[in-house]
Amino acid sequence: MTAAELVGKVFLPLSLAIIMLGMGMTLVPADFTRIIKYPKAILLGLTNQLVFLPLIGFALAIIFGLNPVTAVGLMILASCPGDPTSNLITQVCKGNIALSVTLTAIASFISILTIPFIISYALTYFGGKTDIAIQLPILDTIIQIMGITVIPISIGMFIRRRRTEFAKRMERPMRIASTVIFILVFIAVLAANAEKLVEGMKAAGIVTLVLNLATMGLGYMTARLFKLNLKNVISITIESGIQNGTLAFVIATSILNNIEMGIPTGAYSIWMFITGGILMWYFGKRQDVDAS
């Protein structure tokens, strides 16, 4: 197993699962029931992720005049919303973790249906390649989501219910640990994929930066427009700009067998970690977020 495979298949999933466990220890069932009673935030977040994100990606591919392979790669990325990393960033930023987890889970499941449609259209529009059949590893995708998010969070919530005082004492240490793990994962991703990321920044650095800023900006503006509280604004902003790079890379390299189509995902991953880190630094030190 190469260093990149070790990071992507072992270290990253394990780290995120540990982070999800810590998040679960901050949640109670009421956090989720409140979301169900007030679905505006969920509907807004899903609309941004599943409708506007692919449209923005498509528009940028045309505006920047990307070559067909890079354009399809950008559309693959734009069709893969929802990543457990967004839950980590939301936690450190003191956003609505329950909303973030719910959006990640729902968007990930819905995208199983939308990804083939979006990518098939992109292949036809940009490359005229209509002979490639796209079949997602649905079972593997569901297992990945369950293993990294649902199961660890459920265990954390169980601990919170059975050992409430312990869970409360661990909230601050787990938040600090989450930040440290985030930094270590970022360094590991850079080190393990150095060559691919250099290629990605040259070929798609600017367009992926614009995509990241545009989607996060859209999330922030729409959440403010609908007068959501600050914790929900933070969650929707992050969910709108953090994509499932792992799934996008699998689709490009394993399903479509095209390494070059995975280059935009490599470039986007850098911007995603940088902008996410800035948000963690800005909101993480604020004292008024929790009360908003």
N, C-alpha and C positions, 0 to 999 in steps of 0.2 A: 504494500500500500504506500503510495507516494505521500509526501507531506501535505499536498493540497487535498488529497482524498481523506487523510487522517483528520485534517481540520474540518472539512466539510461534512464528513460522514460520522465522525465520533465526537471531536471536541466541541464543535458548534452546537449540535443537537443536545448534547449532555449539559452544556453550560446553560442553554436556554431553558431546558427542563428544570434545572436547579433554580433559575430565576423565577420561573412560573410557580414553583413551589412556594417561594418567598412571597410572591404576589397573592397567592391563594390565602396565605396567612393574614392578609390585610382585608379580606373580603368576607361578607356575610350574605346569606340569601336575599336579604332586603335590598342589597345593591342591584341585583338583577331584576327583582320584582318592580322596582321603581322605573327601570328602563322600559319594561313591558307596559306599564301604565302610561308612560310618556314616550311614545315611539318616534316623536319628531326627530330626535337626534340620530336614531338608527336609520330612519329613512333618508335623512340628509347625508349621512356618512356613506351609505350604500350607493346612493345616486352619484356621489362624487367618485367613488371607487370603480363602480361597474359601468357607468355611462360616460362621465366627463373625462376620466383618465384616458380611456382608449381614444376618445375624440381629440384630446390635446396631443397625444402621441402621434396620431395620424396627421394632424395639422402640422406639427413640427417636422415630421419626416418629409413633408412636401415643401414647407418653407425653407428648410435647410438643404433641400435637394440631395438627400442621402442616396447612396447607391442602393440598388434593390436589396442586397443581402443585409446591409446595415439597417435599412428601413424596416425590413421584416423582423430583424432582431429587436428593434425598438418597440415594435408592435407586440412581440412576444412578451417583453417586459411589461408593457402597459396593460396587457391582458391578465397579469398575475398579481392582483392586489392581495393584501393581507399577509403579514409575516409576524411571527412571535416577537421579532426584534422590536416592533412597534409597541408591544405591550410593555417591554422593558423600558423603553424611552418614556412612555406615558407614566409609568410608575415613578421614575426619577423626577419627571417634570411635575409630579403631583397632579396629574390629570385624573379623569374618571376611568379607573382601571377596568371596572366592570363593562363600561361602554366600549373600551378598546378591545377587550377580549371578545365581547359579543360581535363587534364588527369584523374582527379578524376571522372568527369562526364562520359566521354567515357568509361573508364575502368569499372565503376559501371554498366553501361548499358550492355556492352558486357559480363561481368561476369555472368549476369543472364542466358546466354546461356551456358557458359563454366563451371559454378559451378556444375550442375548436372552430367556432363560428368566426371569431375575430381573426384568428391566424389564417384560416382558409381564405378569407377575404383579402387579407394583407398579401398572401402569396399570389393570389390572382391579380390584384391591383398593381403591385410593385414588380412582380417577377413573371407573371403569366404562368406560374407553376401550378397547374390544377391536378397533376397526377400524384401528388403526395397526400396520402391518407394520414390524418392526425388522430391518434388514439392515446388518450391520457391514461397513465397508470392509476386508475381511480382508486382501487383498493389501497395501493401503496400511499397515495396522497392522503386518504382518510386516516390511515394508520399513523402517518407522520403527524397530522394535525392532532390526533388523539394523544399520541405519545408525548408530544412536546408541549401541548397546551392543556387540554381538558383533564387528563389524568393527574399531572402534577398540581394543577390548580385545585382540583377536587380534594386531593390529599391535604393541601395547605388549608383549605376551608374546613376540613374535618379536624385538623389540629387546632384551628382557631375556635371551633365549637367546643372541643373537649378540653383544651388548655388555653383558655382565653387570655389570661394574664401573661403567660409565656409568649403567646403570639404577639401581644401588644409590645412587650419588652423587646422583641426581636425585630420590630418594624423598622427602626432606624438602622440597626446593624445590617439588615438585609438590603436596605436601600443603598447603603454605602457599598456593600458587597456587589450589588448589581452594577453599580458604576464601575467598579474595578474590573469585573468580568467583561463588561462592555468594552473597556479599553483594551484588555488582553485579547478579546476576540478580534477587535479591529486590527491590532498589530499582527495577530496570527494570520488573518485573512490576507493582509498586505504581503506578508512574508511568503506565504504559501503560493500566492498567485501573482507574484511580482511581474513576470514576463507578460502574462495575459492582460494585467491591469495597465501596463505601459502601452501596449497595443491599443487597448480600449480607450485610453485617454487621448491618444493621437487621433483615432478614427471617430470617436463619438463623445469626446469630453464635453464640448460646449453644448451640444443638443441635449445630452443627458442632464447637465446642470440646469439648463432652462426647464426641462421637464420636471425636475425635482422641485425647483423654486415655484414653478407655475402651479403644480398640484398642491403643494403646501399652502401657497397663497390663496388658491381657490378654497381650500378647506377652511382657512382662517376667515376669509371674507364671507363665505356663505353661512358659517356658524354665527358670525357676528350679525349678519343680516337677519337671521331668524331669532336673534336675541337669546341665544343659549348662554348659560353661565360659563365662567372662565374654565372650570374643570372640563366641561364638555367641549369648549372651543379648543383647548389643548389637545384633547383626544382626537377630535375630527381632523385637526391640522396635521397631526402626526400620522394618523391612519391614511390620510389622503396622499401622503408623500413617501411612505415606506412600502416598498413592493416586495413580493415574495421572490427574491433573486434566486434562491435555491431551485424553486420550481421552474422559473424561467430558463435557468441554465440547463436543467435536465431536459426540458422540451427542445431547446436549441441543439444540444450536443448529443443527446441519447435518442430522442424521438425523430427529429429531423436530420440527425447526423451531420450537423454543420457547425463546426467550432466557431467560425466567423460570426454566425448569428448570435453567439453568446457574448461577443465583445461589448455591446452596449450594456449588458447586465453587469459586466465587470466594472465598467466606467461608472455606472449608476451607483454601484455598491459603495464606491469611494465617497461620492457626494452625499449619499444617504447617511453614512456614518458621520460625516463632517457636520452636515446640517442638524442631524439628530443630536450630536454632541453639543452643538451650540445651544440648542433648545434645552438640553439637560442642564447646561451650565446656567442659562438665563432663568429658567423657571424653577430649577432645583433649589436655588438660593433665595427665592422669594418667600416671604412669610404670609402674604395675603392670598395665595392661591387656595389654600385649604379652606379659607372662609368664604371664598367666592361662590 
